[in-house]
Amino acid sequence: MTIPLGELDPQWQRGPMGDWVRHYRADLIGG
């Protein structure tokens, strides 16, 4: 699974995908 961190949608972290990443893949955003 590859996530373009801000490459396609700079605001992606504010949507459902951002919520999922923060909960399950925080390592991808250094959190």
N, C-alpha and C positions, 0 to 999 in steps of 0.2 A: 504493500500500500504506500503510495507516494502522495505527499501533500505539498502542493506549491505554496510555501509560506509567503503569501502576499504577492506572488508573481502574477496571478490571474485576478484575484479579488482581494485588494488591500484590507477590506473590512470583513474578511471571512471569519475572523476570530469572534466577531459579535453575533454570528448566527449559530444555528444548531450544530454545525460542524465544529465551531470553536468550543462550544460547550462539551461536545464529545471528546475532543482532543484534551481539554483541560481535565476531564475526569479520567480518561483511560490512557491517553498517550501524552501526558504532561512532559515527558522527556523530549518530545519533538519541538516543544516551544521553550525548553529550558526551565520549565516551571515545576 
